Amino acid sequence: MKIAAIWDKVHWVIAPDGRKTAVLVDIQTWECILSALEDIEDGEEMQQQKSARETTVPWEILKRQLQ
């Protein structure tokens, strides 16, 4: 679901003074929002791992060092 489609399904709760105080969405829309947030989070974690540039040691070398 595209962001524009999600916005079309949002229902605002308006306070007596006219302020938006909450949002109501149906379950399907909520699941789409959660899925999108998880995808964003996964992408951020991948970027962090790439930028960390930690060195890795092949298992065979590590195994020899542990013996």
C-alpha contacts under 8 A as a table, 3 or more apart, distances in Angstrom:
res1	aa1	res2	aa2	distance
1	M	5	A	6.29
1	M	6	I	6.86
1	M	32	C	6.56
2	K	5	A	5.27
2	K	6	I	6.47
3	I	6	I	5.00
3	I	7	W	6.27
4	A	7	W	5.14
4	A	8	D	6.42
5	A	8	D	5.13
5	A	9	K	6.74
6	I	9	K	5.27
6	I	10	V	6.60
6	I	29	T	6.39
6	I	33	I	7.91
7	W	10	V	5.26
9	K	25	V	6.35
9	K	26	D	7.64
9	K	29	T	7.29
10	V	23	V	6.52
10	V	24	L	6.02
10	V	25	V	5.32
11	H	23	V	5.67
11	H	24	L	4.99
11	H	25	V	6.38
12	W	20	K	6.32
12	W	21	T	7.45
12	W	22	A	5.95
12	W	23	V	4.70
12	W	24	L	6.27
13	V	20	K	5.83
13	V	21	T	5.64
13	V	22	A	4.97
13	V	23	V	5.89
13	V	24	L	7.34
14	I	17	D	7.86
14	I	18	G	5.66
14	I	19	R	5.56
14	I	20	K	4.60
14	I	21	T	5.77
14	I	22	A	7.34
15	A	18	G	5.25
15	A	19	R	5.27
15	A	20	K	6.29
15	A	21	T	6.23
16	P	19	R	7.45
25	V	29	T	6.15
25	V	30	W	6.24
26	D	29	T	5.43
26	D	30	W	6.24
27	I	30	W	4.95
27	I	31	E	6.12
28	Q	31	E	5.16
28	Q	32	C	6.34
29	T	32	C	5.03
29	T	33	I	6.26
30	W	33	I	5.02
30	W	34	L	6.22
31	E	34	L	5.06
31	E	35	S	6.08
32	C	35	S	5.07
32	C	36	A	6.16
33	I	36	A	5.17
33	I	37	L	6.21
34	L	37	L	5.09
34	L	38	E	6.14
35	S	38	E	5.10
35	S	39	D	6.23
36	A	39	D	5.08
36	A	40	I	6.26
37	L	40	I	5.05
37	L	41	E	6.12
38	E	41	E	4.99
38	E	42	D	6.04
39	D	42	D	5.08
39	D	43	G	6.22
40	I	43	G	5.15
40	I	44	E	6.25
41	E	44	E	5.06
41	E	45	E	6.21
42	D	45	E	5.13
42	D	46	M	6.25
43	G	46	M	5.09
43	G	47	Q	6.28
44	E	47	Q	5.08
44	E	48	Q	6.23
45	E	48	Q	5.04
45	E	49	Q	6.20
46	M	49	Q	5.12
46	M	50	K	6.21
47	Q	50	K	5.08
47	Q	51	S	6.10
48	Q	51	S	5.14
48	Q	52	A	5.99
49	Q	52	A	5.18
49	Q	53	R	6.99
50	K	53	R	5.85
57	V	61	I	6.75
57	V	62	L	6.42
58	P	61	I	5.57
58	P	62	L	6.39
59	W	62	L	5.06
59	W	63	K	5.90
60	E	63	K	5.11
60	E	64	R	6.34
61	I	64	R	5.20
61	I	65	Q	6.29
62	L	65	Q	5.02
62	L	66	L	6.23
63	K	66	L	5.18
63	K	67	Q	6.51
64	R	67	Q	5.35
